Amino acid sequence: MKKPRSPRIQVTLSPESRHLFEKLSELTGQSQSAMLAEIADTALPALQVTVDALEAAKAGKYEEVRRLTSHFAHKATGDLAQQMLDLDADMDARTVKGKRKKKGQANGPP
């Protein structure tokens, strides 16, 4: 049985965005449309909070707007902190112990 096709939309990108997506596509081998679809899917939680907050504001439920945006900000901050820890651990795993450059340290031999 065939999988139904996802709906398609047309998007006009700025020349800068188009150039960046062309380069990313060239470097990764991933199609530009696949990258844009992935970005849209990644943004869904933020977009859903925006929709929910706008609907609550329109209904005059301002405490709900505050709760939604506060919860989203706390979650995003936690997610970012975890990503930074994961990146740091990955960098440590790829470097020789004690040889990782410190912030502000110059590259190359003195």
ChimeraX attribute file (.defattr): number of C-alpha atoms within 10 A of each C-alpha:
attribute: neighborCount
match mode: 1-to-1
recipient: residues
	/A:1	3
	/A:2	4
	/A:3	5
	/A:4	6
	/A:5	6
	/A:6	6
	/A:7	5
	/A:8	6
	/A:9	5
	/A:10	5
	/A:11	7
	/A:12	7
	/A:13	10
	/A:14	9
	/A:15	9
	/A:16	9
	/A:17	11
	/A:18	13
	/A:19	12
	/A:20	13
	/A:21	19
	/A:22	14
	/A:23	13
	/A:24	15
	/A:25	16
	/A:26	12
	/A:27	9
	/A:28	9
	/A:29	9
	/A:30	13
	/A:31	14
	/A:32	17
	/A:33	11
	/A:34	11
	/A:35	15
	/A:36	13
	/A:37	12
	/A:38	11
	/A:39	11
	/A:40	12
	/A:41	11
	/A:42	11
	/A:43	11
	/A:44	11
	/A:45	12
	/A:46	14
	/A:47	13
	/A:48	11
	/A:49	16
	/A:50	16
	/A:51	12
	/A:52	16
	/A:53	21
	/A:54	15
	/A:55	14
	/A:56	17
	/A:57	15
	/A:58	11
	/A:59	9
	/A:60	11
	/A:61	13
	/A:62	14
	/A:63	11
	/A:64	15
	/A:65	20
	/A:66	14
	/A:67	12
	/A:68	16
	/A:69	16
	/A:70	12
	/A:71	13
	/A:72	16
	/A:73	13
	/A:74	11
	/A:75	12
	/A:76	13
	/A:77	12
	/A:78	12
	/A:79	12
	/A:80	12
	/A:81	12
	/A:82	12
	/A:83	12
	/A:84	12
	/A:85	12
	/A:86	12
	/A:87	12
	/A:88	12
	/A:89	11
	/A:90	11
	/A:91	12
	/A:92	14
	/A:93	10
	/A:94	10
	/A:95	11
	/A:96	9
	/A:97	8
	/A:98	8
	/A:99	8
	/A:100	12
	/A:101	10
	/A:102	8
	/A:103	6
	/A:104	6
	/A:105	8
	/A:106	9
	/A:107	7
	/A:108	5
	/A:109	4
	/A:110	4
